[in-house]
């Protein structure tokens, strides 16, 4: 089963699990909660079947309705640099009633090291 539930009821996906879901063409929204300068430095390249959303962590609460509208009923994978900020955001979003929220374990760092070495590590 993909996605292991954490104590806070937010499922966790590994970078390899996310890659597998993207490769299968699953409709997923991927939310990057890093700061603008981090996003400029690198990001996860997504296929056309996935929606790419960038909202820095400190702006998510003000843009909750935008997140709801963009995600719809599809799964939402939240990521940051190492997975700490994204876990906080994913937990908060789940508490706001969004279903199918996942945290990317290890963040973009894990993606760079385990899936796509062309994504710079910082």
C-alpha positions in Angstrom: 0.0 0.0 0.0 1.4 3.4 -1.0 1.4 6.0 1.7 2.1 5.2 5.3 -0.1 7.0 7.8 1.8 9.1 10.3 0.5 9.8 13.8 -1.1 13.0 12.5 -3.2 11.1 9.9 -1.1 12.5 7.0 0.2 9.8 4.7 3.8 9.8 3.6 5.1 9.1 0.2 8.7 8.3 -0.6 10.3 10.0 -3.7 10.2 6.6 -5.5 6.5 6.1 -4.7 5.7 9.6 -6.0 7.7 9.0 -9.2 5.9 5.7 -9.7 2.5 7.4 -9.4 3.6 10.2 -11.8 4.9 7.7 -14.3 1.5 5.9 -14.2 -0.1 9.2 -15.1 -2.1 9.6 -11.9 -3.7 13.0 -11.6 -1.9 14.5 -8.7 -1.4 18.1 -7.4 2.1 18.7 -6.1 2.4 21.6 -3.8 5.9 23.1 -3.2 5.9 25.1 0.1 9.5 26.3 -0.2 10.4 30.0 -0.5 10.7 31.7 -3.9 14.5 31.6 -3.9 14.5 27.8 -3.2 12.0 27.3 -6.0 14.0 29.4 -8.4 17.1 27.2 -7.6 15.3 23.9 -8.3 12.0 22.1 -8.5 10.5 18.7 -9.3 9.7 18.4 -13.0 6.2 17.1 -13.4 4.4 15.4 -16.3 1.3 17.0 -17.9 -1.0 14.8 -15.8 0.2 16.5 -12.6 -0.6 20.0 -11.4 2.3 22.0 -10.1 1.5 24.5 -7.3 3.9 26.7 -5.5 2.8 28.5 -2.4 5.4 29.3 0.3 4.5 27.9 3.7 3.7 31.3 5.2 1.1 32.0 2.5 -0.8 28.7 2.5 -3.4 29.7 5.1 -4.3 32.8 3.1 -4.6 30.8 -0.1 -6.5 27.8 1.3 -9.4 28.3 -1.1 -7.0 28.4 -4.1 -5.5 25.1 -2.9 -9.0 23.5 -2.6 -9.9 24.7 -6.1 -6.7 23.5 -7.7 -6.7 20.1 -6.0 -10.3 19.1 -6.3 -10.7 15.5 -5.4 -7.2 14.4 -6.5 -4.4 13.5 -4.2 -2.2 16.3 -2.9 1.5 15.8 -2.3 3.2 18.5 -0.3 7.0 19.0 -0.4 9.8 21.3 0.9 13.5 20.9 1.2 13.7 18.0 3.7 10.0 17.2 4.5 9.6 19.1 7.8 7.8 22.2 6.6 5.7 20.2 4.2 4.6 17.9 7.0 3.4 20.9 9.0 1.5 22.2 6.0 0.1 18.8 5.0 -1.1 18.2 8.6 -2.8 21.7 8.6 -4.4 21.1 5.2 -5.8 17.7 6.3 -7.2 19.4 9.4 -8.9 21.9 7.1 -10.8 19.0 5.5 -8.7 18.3 2.5 -8.6 14.5 1.8 -5.8 12.6 0.2 -3.0 14.7 1.5 0.5 13.3 1.5 3.9 14.5 2.7 6.9 13.8 0.5 9.3 12.1 2.9 12.7 13.7 2.7 11.5 16.5 0.4 13.2 17.6 -2.8 16.5 16.4 -1.2 15.2 12.8 -1.3 13.9 13.4 -4.9 17.3 14.6 -6.0 19.2 11.7 -4.4 16.8 8.9 -5.1 15.0 9.8 -8.3 16.4 12.7 -10.3 20.1 13.5 -9.8 19.8 16.4 -12.3 17.9 18.3 -9.6 20.6 20.2 -7.6 21.1 19.4 -4.0 21.4 22.4 -1.6 
